[in-house]
Amino acid sequence: MIPFASSKRMRAAFTLVELLVVIAIIGILVALLLPAVQAAREAARRTQCTNQLKQFGLALHNHHDTFKLLPGGSALPSIWDNGNLRYWSDGEQVEWTWVTSIMPFIEEQTLKDSFHMTYGNGDCWPNSTGIPSGASFANVDLVDKRAFPSLLCPSDPIAARPIKIRLTNPQGGEIMGSDVNPPSAPGVSYVVSMGPTIPDFCMYPRESNNINTEENNSASETRRVCMGRAMGSQPSGGAAAPCMGGKAGSASGCVAAADKFGGVGMFNRNPNGKAFRKVSDGLSKTFMGGETLSMHNNRNCAYCTNFLMASTNTPINEKHKWDDPDLIDMSDGFGEPGYAFTSGFKSDHPGGANMLLGDASVHFVNESIDYFSWNEYGTIAGQEAPDYIVGN
């Protein structure tokens, strides 16, 4: 007699309908979980970025503790002294950018020692009496050999391909800016702040950015966000004093600067560093630096003397890129001021960007911040009282 259990027909597999139902359920679960996974990954990237920006701030503080000054922002004015390279003509060592200044404080002293710091690092250096022919090209061969992981935010696309090279765009610009910058060098995700010192051109406020202005770009409002001269690299009476151009259109659109080179922020495009005692607005109420997207600005690299910084005149998270075809139309007839749109503080973190304050604290600033409060956090001695409190 055959047992009862063995007389039942055995099922070999799922039916097609059952299989499709299972696949559909798995697809729904994946669709539900994927945003959460992506959000968790972005949260981890943002945390890493915050920590790196904090370390960058501590390096700046260590520099100040050692030399009683912050690093200078750039050596660029050295080529503007009646055609003579005043900072290199006698063999003096001069920092190319604030990055080379803090290299000893981010464990990169050995790399810095490999550079010829008494010479420049771009195609136009050296070209004056007393500097050996070809010395700068030895630097050119060195500066693109290694990236700075500690200065790369994992959310910034530059992190995947950190070495930038010189390319020509249809408008005639170059990805590395100009011949005062090396033809290739590591990009960075963090830049120092020059506050509302104008990036040559005063292109904001603009109606297209939904900036809350009662007087619609009047001179009185422009003065609140357009200050100084030429990124802080032109002495009083220079070619760019008091403003090179832009929305202001005349001297009436700008205000006086806080230092002799025309800068109002904690850093400017000159070799002269500031002491913390000059920040009368308070270190916890003044931007020292922040995030940017390196490939958006064709003048952003670790050794780009022209220029590795950002102005708060450009609104936070302004996502224009250096090769955007609409930049010419946006320039209002002032030549090629595309960098005034592309060089601001920004990030690929949703909703804003991390900013470094003068006390080395890092805070996420929402992109909805009032535009004028944003600029008030950029000045070192503006005596403003911003409505928006960073860190709250």
C-alpha positions in Angstrom: 0.0 0.0 0.0 1.4 3.5 -1.0 1.6 5.9 1.9 -0.9 8.8 1.7 1.8 11.5 1.7 3.6 10.2 -1.4 0.4 10.2 -3.4 0.2 14.0 -3.4 1.8 15.8 -6.4 5.1 17.6 -5.6 5.5 21.3 -6.7 8.7 21.8 -8.7 8.8 25.7 -8.8 7.0 29.0 -8.6 4.4 29.9 -11.2 5.2 32.8 -13.5 2.6 35.0 -11.8 4.2 34.3 -8.4 7.6 35.0 -9.7 6.5 38.4 -11.2 4.8 39.3 -7.9 8.0 38.6 -6.0 10.1 40.6 -8.5 7.6 43.5 -8.2 7.8 43.4 -4.4 11.6 43.4 -4.5 11.5 46.4 -6.9 9.2 48.3 -4.6 11.5 47.6 -1.6 14.6 48.7 -3.6 12.8 51.9 -4.7 11.9 52.6 -1.1 15.3 51.9 0.3 17.5 53.5 -2.4 16.7 57.1 -1.4 17.5 56.2 2.2 20.7 54.6 1.2 21.7 57.6 -1.0 20.7 60.0 1.9 22.9 58.0 4.3 25.8 58.1 1.8 25.4 61.8 1.4 25.2 62.3 5.1 28.5 60.4 5.5 30.1 62.5 2.7 28.9 65.7 4.3 30.2 64.7 7.7 33.6 63.9 6.1 33.6 67.2 4.3 32.8 69.0 7.5 35.6 67.3 9.3 38.1 68.2 6.6 37.0 71.8 6.5 37.5 71.8 10.3 41.0 70.5 9.9 41.6 73.2 7.2 40.5 75.8 9.8 42.8 74.4 12.4 45.7 74.5 10.0 45.0 78.2 9.4 44.9 78.8 13.2 48.2 76.9 13.6 49.7 79.2 11.0 48.4 82.2 12.9 49.8 80.8 16.2 53.2 80.4 14.5 53.5 83.6 12.6 50.9 85.8 14.3 49.3 86.2 10.9 47.0 84.3 8.7 48.6 83.3 5.4 48.4 85.7 2.5 45.8 84.7 -0.1 48.0 84.9 -3.2 51.3 86.1 -4.6 49.6 87.6 -7.7 50.4 91.3 -7.1 54.0 90.4 -7.6 53.5 90.6 -11.4 51.8 94.0 -11.2 54.8 96.1 -10.1 55.6 98.0 -13.3 56.4 94.7 -15.0 59.0 93.6 -12.5 58.6 90.5 -10.4 59.3 92.3 -7.1 58.7 89.3 -4.9 61.1 87.0 -6.7 63.6 89.2 -8.3 66.0 88.9 -5.3 65.5 85.2 -4.7 63.1 85.7 -1.8 60.9 82.8 -1.0 57.2 83.8 -1.4 54.2 81.6 -1.0 52.3 81.0 -4.2 48.9 80.7 -2.4 47.5 80.1 1.0 47.8 76.3 0.2 51.6 76.4 0.1 51.5 78.4 3.4 49.6 75.8 5.3 51.3 72.7 3.8 53.6 72.3 6.8 50.4 72.2 9.0 48.6 69.5 6.9 51.6 67.1 6.8 52.8 68.2 3.4 56.2 69.7 4.3 58.0 67.1 2.2 56.0 67.9 -0.9 56.6 71.7 -0.4 60.3 71.1 0.0 60.4 69.6 -3.5 59.2 72.9 -5.0 61.5 75.8 -6.0 59.7 78.3 -3.8 62.0 81.1 -4.8 60.5 81.0 -8.3 57.0 81.1 -9.6 55.0 78.2 -10.9 53.4 79.5 -14.0 54.4 80.1 -17.6 55.0 83.8 -17.1 57.4 83.2 -14.3 60.3 83.9 -14.4 60.8 86.6 -17.0 62.8 89.3 -15.3 66.4 90.0 -14.3 67.9 87.8 -11.7 65.7 84.7 -12.2 67.2 81.8 -14.0 65.5 80.9 -17.3 63.5 77.8 -17.1 63.3 77.7 -13.3 59.5 78.0 -13.3 59.2 75.0 -15.7 60.8 72.8 -13.1 58.0 73.7 -10.8 55.5 73.1 -13.6 56.7 69.5 -13.8 56.2 69.1 -10.0 52.9 70.7 -9.1 50.6 68.3 -10.9 52.1 65.1 -9.5 50.0 64.8 -6.3 46.5 65.7 -5.2 45.4 66.9 -1.8 42.8 64.4 -0.4 42.4 66.5 2.7 41.2 69.4 0.5 38.8 67.4 -1.6 35.2 67.1 -0.5 33.9 63.6 -1.4 30.6 65.2 -2.7 32.6 67.4 -5.2 33.1 65.7 -8.6 36.7 66.9 -8.6 37.4 64.2 -6.0 37.2 61.5 -8.6 39.7 63.3 -11.0 41.6 65.8 -8.9 44.2 67.0 -11.4 43.0 69.9 -13.5 44.6 70.7 -16.9 44.5 73.8 -19.1 41.9 73.6 -21.9 40.5 76.4 -24.1 36.7 76.9 -24.1 34.7 78.4 -27.0 34.7 81.8 -25.4 38.5 81.9 -25.2 38.9 81.2 -21.5 41.0 78.4 -20.1 40.2 75.8 -17.4 43.3 77.0 -15.5 42.5 80.7 -16.0 45.6 82.4 -17.3 49.3 82.0 -17.8 50.0 83.1 -14.2 48.6 79.8 -13.2 50.3 76.4 -13.8 49.1 74.4 -16.9 48.0 71.6 -14.6 47.7 71.2 -10.8 45.4 69.6 -8.2 41.9 71.1 -7.8 40.6 71.8 -4.3 37.0 71.9 -2.8 37.7 74.5 -0.1 38.7 78.1 -0.6 39.3 81.1 1.7 36.9 84.0 1.9 37.5 87.5 0.7 34.0 88.6 1.9 32.2 91.1 -0.3 35.5 92.3 -1.8 34.5 92.4 -5.5 35.9 89.8 -7.8 36.9 92.6 -10.3 33.3 93.1 -11.3 30.3 93.9 -9.2 27.7 91.7 -10.9 25.2 91.4 -7.9 22.6 91.9 -6.7 20.6 90.7 -9.8 16.9 90.4 -10.2 17.4 86.9 -11.6 18.6 85.6 -8.3 15.5 86.5 -6.4 17.5 88.7 -4.0 15.2 90.6 -1.8 16.0 94.3 -2.6 13.7 97.2 -1.9 15.6 99.6 -4.1 16.3 97.1 -6.9 20.1 97.4 -7.3 20.3 101.0 -6.2 23.7 102.4 -5.3 23.0 102.2 -1.6 22.3 98.5 -1.8 25.2 97.8 -4.1 27.5 99.4 -1.6 26.5 96.7 0.9 27.8 93.9 -1.2 30.4 95.5 -3.5 33.4 96.6 -1.6 37.1 97.2 -2.2 39.1 96.7 -5.4 40.1 93.8 -7.7 39.9 91.0 -5.1 42.0 93.0 -2.8 45.1 93.1 -5.0 45.2 96.7 -6.2 46.7 99.5 -4.1 44.7 102.7 -3.8 44.9 104.6 -7.1 45.6 101.5 -9.1 43.9 100.5 -12.3 41.0 99.0 -10.6 40.3 101.6 -8.0 37.7 101.8 -6.6 35.9 99.3 -8.8 36.8 97.7 -12.1 33.2 97.7 -13.4 30.0 95.6 -13.4 26.5 96.4 -12.2 27.7 99.4 -10.2 29.2 101.0 -13.3 31.0 103.7 -11.4 32.7 104.6 -8.1 29.3 105.4 -6.6 28.6 101.7 -6.4 31.5 100.7 -4.2 32.7 101.4 -0.7 36.1 101.9 0.8 38.3 98.9 1.6 39.6 97.7 4.9 43.2 97.4 3.8 45.6 99.2 1.5 45.2 96.6 -1.2 41.5 97.0 -1.4 40.2 94.0 0.6 37.4 93.7 3.2 37.5 89.9 4.0 39.8 87.7 6.1 41.8 86.9 2.9 42.4 88.7 -0.3 44.4 88.2 -3.5 47.7 89.5 -2.1 50.6 88.1 -0.1 49.8 90.0 3.1 48.1 88.0 5.8 45.8 89.5 8.4 46.0 89.1 12.2 43.0 87.9 14.1 42.9 91.2 16.0 41.9 92.9 12.8 38.6 91.0 12.8 36.7 93.4 14.9 33.3 91.9 13.9 34.4 88.8 15.9 35.9 85.5 14.6 32.6 83.6 15.3 30.7 86.1 13.1 33.1 86.2 10.1 33.6 83.7 7.3 37.2 82.5 6.9 36.5 80.0 4.1 34.1 77.4 2.8 33.2 74.9 0.1 33.2 75.3 -3.6 32.9 73.1 -6.7 36.3 73.1 -8.2 35.5 72.5 -11.8 33.0 75.3 -11.9 35.8 77.9 -11.7 38.6 77.9 -14.3 40.9 79.6 -11.8 40.7 77.1 -8.9 43.7 74.9 -8.2 45.9 74.4 -5.2 48.7 76.6 -6.7 46.6 79.0 -8.8 47.8 82.5 -7.7 44.9 83.8 -9.7 42.8 83.0 -7.7 42.0 80.5 -5.0 39.3 82.3 -3.0 35.7 83.3 -3.2 33.6 86.4 -2.7 30.3 86.6 -0.9 29.2 89.0 -3.5 28.4 85.8 -5.5 25.3 84.3 -3.8 25.7 80.9 -2.1 25.2 77.9 -4.4 25.3 79.9 -7.6 25.9 76.9 -9.9 27.3 78.6 -13.0 30.3 76.8 -14.6 33.3 78.4 -16.3 32.2 77.2 -19.7 28.5 78.1 -19.5 27.6 79.7 -22.9 25.2 82.2 -21.2 28.0 83.8 -19.1 28.8 86.3 -22.0 25.2 87.4 -22.0 25.2 87.8 -18.3 28.3 89.9 -18.3 26.4 93.1 -19.2 29.1 94.1 -21.7 32.0 94.1 -19.3 34.3 91.7 -21.3 34.9 88.4 -19.7 33.9 88.5 -16.0 32.6 85.0 -16.0 34.5 84.2 -12.8 32.4 86.7 -10.9 29.5 84.2 -11.4 31.4 80.9 -11.1 33.8 81.4 -8.2 31.4 81.6 -5.3 30.9 79.3 -2.3 28.8 76.3 -3.3 28.4 72.5 -2.9 26.6 69.5 -4.1 25.1 68.9 -0.6 21.4 69.5 -0.8 20.2 72.9 0.2 23.4 74.8 1.0 27.1 74.5 1.7 29.5 74.2 4.7 31.2 77.4 5.8 34.2 77.9 8.0 34.1 80.7 10.5 37.1 82.5 11.9 37.0 80.6 15.2 37.5 77.4 13.1 34.0 76.2 13.6 32.1 74.7 10.6 28.4 75.4 10.0 26.1 74.4 7.2 24.6 77.5 5.7 21.3 77.2 4.0 21.1 78.5 0.5 18.0 80.5 1.5 20.1 82.8 3.7 19.3 86.5 3.2 21.7 87.8 0.6 22.7 90.8 2.6 23.2 88.8 5.8 25.4 86.5 3.7 27.6 89.4 2.8 27.7 90.8 6.3 29.3 87.6 7.5 32.1 88.2 5.0 33.4 91.5 6.3 36.0 91.6 9.1 35.2 95.1 10.3 31.8 96.0 8.9 30.1 96.4 12.3 27.0 94.7 11.0 24.4 92.7 13.0 23.2 90.0 10.6 19.6 88.9 11.0 20.6 85.3 10.1 22.7 83.6 12.8 25.1 81.1 11.4 25.2 78.0 13.5 21.6 78.1 14.9 
